Amino acid sequence: MEQKLCECGCGLPTPLAKQTDKRRGHIKGQPMCFLSGHISDRLSFPTAELKLKAARQRNNRFYAAHRDSRDTLFYNLLPGERELIRKFQGGNDPISGAPLIAAAHMDHDHKTGLVRGLLNPMTNKFLVDNEQKLLAMLHYIQNPPAPQALGEKVFGLVGQAMNKKKMLYGPEGTATPLPRQKRK
């Protein structure tokens, strides 16, 4: 049985995976990682970081190996065209401006199939595909109905109002809500 060194940082000889198993992180033909009894199982903090790093490298190799065939199947792209798009975008997400991660999503119009570009997963998740909905959302943000209905601007918690460790209200970030008059 052919062996190589394990990638978890333990340096022990490890058999090569006979088949790809994403659940275990094994890629066909690559060393099987994090096997029971390896040094990385017996050490504590430093190897947790090494395990995470090795897992990320394994995932990147797994997805990179299948990315070209996926891009061809789903987006009609030729091998290498994903990287051409990445370079054209300057390596950045065109909406958020953040650097593209290695596993950036290929964005496409779900109605026409038009390939639009590469986006980071969170940008892609919140992208609105419908131009009318996008314009309606913009109008809602610029002209919220609550101040018109109440006759004043009312400020609640800053950020998402769930599990707040530090409660801040309004644009000034006060610790208590601004006092308001009761309605008649």
C-alpha positions in Angstrom: 0.0 0.0 0.0 1.4 3.4 -1.1 2.0 5.8 1.8 2.9 9.5 2.2 3.3 11.7 5.3 0.2 12.8 7.1 -0.7 16.5 6.6 -2.0 17.1 10.1 1.4 18.0 11.3 2.3 14.8 13.0 4.7 13.6 10.3 3.6 9.9 10.5 3.3 7.8 7.3 -0.3 7.6 6.2 -2.0 5.5 3.5 -3.4 7.3 0.5 -7.2 7.6 0.3 -8.7 5.0 -2.1 -11.8 7.2 -2.6 -13.0 10.8 -1.8 -14.9 11.1 1.4 -15.8 14.8 2.1 -17.2 14.0 5.5 -13.8 12.7 6.7 -11.8 15.1 4.6 -10.2 12.4 2.4 -9.4 13.1 -1.2 -8.7 10.1 -3.5 -4.9 9.7 -4.0 -4.1 12.1 -1.1 -2.8 11.2 2.3 -5.6 10.4 4.8 -5.4 12.9 7.6 -6.1 12.9 11.3 -6.1 9.1 11.8 -6.7 7.8 15.3 -3.5 7.4 17.3 -1.6 10.2 15.5 0.4 12.6 17.6 -2.0 15.4 16.7 -4.7 13.5 18.6 -2.6 13.5 21.8 -1.4 17.1 21.7 -3.7 19.9 22.6 -3.7 23.5 21.5 -1.0 23.8 18.8 -2.3 20.9 16.7 -5.9 22.2 16.7 -4.5 25.1 14.7 -2.5 22.8 12.5 -5.6 20.6 12.0 -7.7 23.6 10.9 -4.9 24.7 8.5 -4.6 21.2 7.0 -8.4 20.9 6.7 -8.5 24.2 4.8 -5.7 23.1 2.5 -7.5 19.8 1.9 -10.8 21.6 1.1 -9.2 24.0 -1.2 -7.5 21.2 -3.1 -10.8 19.2 -3.2 -12.8 22.1 -4.6 -10.0 23.3 -6.9 -9.8 19.8 -8.4 -13.6 19.8 -9.1 -14.1 23.5 -9.8 -13.2 23.5 -13.6 -15.6 20.6 -14.3 -18.3 22.3 -12.2 -17.8 25.6 -14.0 -18.0 23.9 -17.3 -21.2 22.0 -16.4 -23.1 24.8 -14.6 -21.7 27.9 -16.2 -20.4 26.8 -19.6 -16.9 28.2 -18.7 -13.7 26.8 -20.1 -10.9 25.7 -17.8 -9.0 28.8 -16.6 -11.8 31.3 -17.3 -12.7 31.5 -13.6 -9.1 32.8 -12.9 -9.4 35.2 -15.9 -12.6 36.7 -14.3 -10.8 36.9 -10.9 -7.9 38.8 -12.4 -10.2 41.1 -14.3 -12.0 41.9 -11.0 -8.6 42.7 -9.5 -9.0 39.8 -7.0 -11.9 41.7 -5.2 -15.6 41.3 -4.7 -17.1 43.9 -7.0 -19.9 44.7 -4.6 -18.3 44.7 -1.2 -14.7 45.6 -2.4 -13.3 42.9 -0.1 -10.7 40.5 -1.4 -12.2 37.4 -3.0 -11.8 34.2 -0.9 -10.3 31.1 -2.6 -13.8 29.5 -2.8 -15.6 32.6 -4.3 -19.0 31.9 -5.8 -19.6 32.2 -9.5 -22.6 34.5 -9.8 -25.1 34.2 -12.6 -28.5 35.4 -13.5 -31.0 32.7 -12.5 -33.4 33.7 -15.3 -31.1 34.0 -18.3 -28.0 32.1 -17.1 -25.7 35.1 -17.8 -22.4 34.7 -15.9 -21.9 38.0 -14.1 -18.7 37.5 -12.0 -17.2 36.1 -8.8 -18.6 37.1 -5.4 -17.7 36.2 -1.8 -20.3 33.8 -0.4 -22.0 36.4 2.0 -22.3 38.9 -0.9 -23.8 36.3 -3.1 -26.2 35.2 -0.4 -27.7 38.6 0.0 -27.6 39.6 -3.7 -31.1 40.5 -5.0 -31.5 39.0 -8.5 -34.6 41.0 -9.3 -34.1 44.6 -10.4 -37.6 45.7 -9.3 -37.1 44.2 -5.8 -33.7 45.9 -5.6 -35.2 49.3 -6.5 -38.0 48.7 -4.0 -35.5 47.9 -1.3 -33.5 51.0 -2.1 -36.7 53.1 -1.9 -37.6 51.5 1.4 -34.2 52.2 2.9 -34.2 55.8 1.7 -37.9 56.5 2.6 -38.8 54.3 5.6 -42.5 54.3 6.4 -42.2 54.2 10.2 -41.0 57.9 10.7 -43.8 59.1 8.4 -46.4 57.0 10.3 -45.1 58.1 13.8 -44.3 61.7 12.8 -40.8 61.4 14.3 -37.6 59.3 13.9 -37.5 56.6 16.6 -34.1 54.9 17.3 -33.8 51.4 18.7 -30.8 49.2 19.2 -27.8 49.6 16.9 -27.1 46.4 15.0 -29.2 43.2 15.1 -31.4 43.1 18.1 -30.5 39.6 19.3 -28.2 38.5 22.1 -26.6 41.9 22.6 -23.8 42.1 25.1 -23.6 45.8 24.9 -26.9 47.6 24.3 -26.5 50.8 22.3 -29.4 53.0 21.0 -29.5 55.4 18.1 -26.8 57.0 16.0 -25.0 58.4 19.1 -24.8 55.0 20.7 -26.4 56.0 24.0 -26.8 53.3 26.7 -30.5 54.1 27.1 -33.2 54.7 24.6 -34.0 58.4 23.9 -37.1 59.5 26.0 -40.4 59.7 24.0 -43.8 61.2 24.7 -46.7 58.8 25.1 -49.3 59.0 22.3 -52.7 60.3 23.2 
